[in-house]
Amino acid sequence: MVNFIEDTRATRALTAFAVVDAGSGLVVGSTAFRDLSLDDRRVEIGRTFYARSTWGSLVNPVSKWLLLRHAFESWDVHRVGFRVDARNARSLAAMRRLGAYEEGVMRGHRTAPDGTRADSVCFSILAHEWAGVELGLLARITSPRIVPVLGPVEMSAAGEPVTTPLLSVVPPVADHVAEAAGQAVGSVTALPPAVAL
């Protein structure tokens, strides 16, 4: 995980975030904005991975909600894209559950970590689709099945859940990454200079 985070920090085309469990303070994964073009009003979310212990939890839905909300409401993008390895059934299912539109497959698009050529499945959410996607995410985040994990959930006057979050998306230490983010995403806070992973 440390090498992945260091490689991501070195790539200025990315704004990468450590995903931190608010209860334990442990880093449980990473996600990133990439290929941001404010002129074209588009960005991608990718390079996302989480510890197996978080699979099926609220980590991915909450992270996606924070990033999507920032992209659509702060940056006013028209399009958020996603590229998923065609062999990754879990991530493909997560994109479909999110409500992202499946656009197609880019064949032989990239070299996978194992050295083979990998196809990428492209998904997107457009600005006019965001309200519906957000409702779906909020329903998952605040569903009665999940409330015991979160604690009591109340809805604010703006219709947003008010509770103690399970996690926060935290930018990595590198100043250029925090600077590139422009402004906070949800409850984003800077990591201290020394972070033990």
C-alpha positions in Angstrom: 0.0 0.0 0.0 2.8 2.4 0.8 4.4 2.0 -2.7 1.0 2.6 -4.3 0.4 5.8 -2.3 4.0 7.1 -3.0 3.6 6.4 -6.8 0.2 8.2 -6.7 1.6 11.2 -4.9 4.4 11.5 -7.5 1.8 11.7 -10.3 0.6 15.3 -10.6 -2.2 14.4 -13.0 -3.9 12.8 -9.9 -5.3 14.2 -6.7 -5.1 11.2 -4.5 -6.7 10.7 -1.1 -6.1 8.2 1.7 -9.4 6.9 3.0 -9.2 6.8 6.8 -11.5 5.0 9.2 -12.6 7.8 11.6 -13.1 5.4 14.5 -9.7 3.7 14.3 -7.7 6.3 12.5 -6.3 3.6 10.2 -5.9 4.1 6.5 -8.3 1.6 4.8 -7.7 2.5 1.2 -7.2 5.1 -1.4 -9.1 6.9 -4.2 -8.3 9.7 -6.5 -9.5 12.4 -8.9 -7.7 12.2 -12.2 -7.7 13.9 -15.6 -9.5 17.0 -14.2 -10.4 19.6 -16.9 -12.4 22.5 -15.6 -12.5 24.0 -19.1 -14.2 20.8 -20.4 -16.1 20.4 -17.0 -15.0 16.8 -16.6 -13.0 14.6 -14.2 -12.5 10.9 -13.5 -12.6 9.1 -10.2 -10.2 6.1 -10.1 -7.2 4.3 -8.7 -9.6 3.3 -5.9 -8.8 0.3 -3.7 -9.9 -0.7 -0.2 -8.7 -3.2 2.4 -10.6 -6.5 2.2 -11.9 -5.9 5.7 -14.0 -2.9 4.3 -15.6 -4.7 1.4 -19.4 -4.5 1.6 -19.2 -1.7 4.2 -20.0 2.0 3.8 -16.4 2.9 2.9 -16.9 2.9 -0.9 -20.4 4.5 -1.0 -19.4 7.3 1.4 -16.1 7.9 -0.4 -17.9 8.0 -3.8 -20.6 10.4 -2.4 -18.0 12.8 -1.0 -16.0 12.9 -4.3 -19.0 13.0 -6.6 -20.6 15.8 -4.5 -17.4 17.8 -4.7 -17.0 17.3 -8.4 -20.6 18.2 -9.3 -21.3 20.8 -6.7 -18.0 22.6 -6.1 -16.3 22.2 -9.5 -19.6 22.2 -11.4 -18.4 19.5 -13.8 -20.7 18.1 -16.5 -19.2 14.6 -16.4 -17.5 12.3 -14.0 -16.0 9.2 -15.6 -14.7 5.9 -14.2 -12.6 3.2 -15.8 -12.8 -0.3 -14.4 -10.6 -3.4 -15.2 -13.0 -5.7 -17.1 -11.8 -8.6 -15.0 -12.7 -7.0 -11.7 -16.3 -8.3 -11.1 -16.6 -6.6 -7.7 -15.7 -3.1 -9.0 -18.0 -3.6 -12.1 -20.9 -4.5 -9.7 -20.1 -1.5 -7.6 -20.3 0.8 -10.6 -23.6 -0.7 -11.7 -25.0 -0.4 -8.2 -23.9 3.2 -8.1 -26.1 3.9 -11.1 -23.2 5.0 -13.4 -24.0 4.6 -17.1 -21.9 1.8 -18.8 -20.5 3.3 -21.9 -18.5 0.5 -23.3 -15.1 -1.3 -23.3 -11.7 0.0 -24.3 -10.0 -3.2 -25.5 -6.4 -3.8 -24.5 -6.4 -0.3 -22.9 -3.7 -0.7 -20.4 -1.0 -3.0 -19.0 -2.2 -4.7 -15.8 0.1 -5.1 -12.8 0.7 -8.8 -13.8 2.0 -7.6 -17.2 -0.9 -8.7 -19.3 -3.1 -6.4 -21.5 -6.3 -5.4 -19.8 -9.6 -4.1 -21.1 -11.2 -1.2 -19.3 -15.0 -0.8 -19.0 -16.0 2.9 -19.1 -18.7 4.4 -16.9 -20.0 7.9 -16.4 -22.4 10.1 -14.5 -23.6 13.3 -16.1 -24.6 16.4 -14.2 -28.3 15.9 -14.9 -28.0 12.3 -13.5 -26.3 13.3 -10.3 -29.4 14.0 -8.2 -30.7 10.5 -8.8 -27.3 8.9 -8.1 -27.0 10.9 -4.9 -30.4 9.8 -3.7 -29.4 6.2 -4.2 -26.1 6.7 -2.4 -27.8 8.5 0.5 -30.4 5.7 0.7 -27.6 3.2 1.0 -25.6 5.3 3.5 -28.6 6.0 5.8 -30.6 2.7 5.3 -31.9 1.1 8.5 -29.6 -1.9 7.9 -26.6 0.4 8.3 -27.8 2.8 11.0 -26.5 0.6 13.9 -23.0 0.9 12.4 -23.3 4.7 12.0 -25.2 5.5 15.1 -28.3 7.7 15.1 -28.9 9.5 11.7 -31.0 12.6 11.4 -31.7 14.5 8.2 -30.7 18.2 8.0 -33.0 20.9 6.6 -31.1 20.5 3.3 -31.9 16.7 3.3 -28.4 15.6 4.1 -27.6 13.0 6.7 -26.2 14.4 10.0 -24.2 11.8 12.0 -20.7 10.9 13.0 -19.1 9.6 9.8 -17.5 6.2 9.6 -14.6 7.6 7.6 -13.2 10.7 6.2 -11.3 11.1 2.9 -8.0 12.6 3.7 -5.5 14.1 1.2 -2.0 12.6 1.5 0.8 14.6 2.9 2.2 16.0 -0.3 1.6 19.8 -0.5 1.1 19.7 -4.3 -1.7 17.2 -4.0 -3.6 19.2 -1.3 -3.0 22.4 -3.4 -4.4 20.7 -6.5 -7.5 19.7 -4.7 -8.4 23.4 -4.5 -10.9 23.1 -1.7 -12.0 20.5 0.9 -14.0 17.4 -0.2 -16.6 16.8 2.5 -14.9 16.5 5.8 -11.4 16.4 4.4 -8.5 17.3 6.7 -4.7 17.2 6.1 -2.7 14.3 7.4 0.1 15.2 9.8 3.6 15.3 8.3 4.5 11.9 9.7 2.0 9.1 8.9 2.5 5.5 10.0 0.9 3.1 7.6 
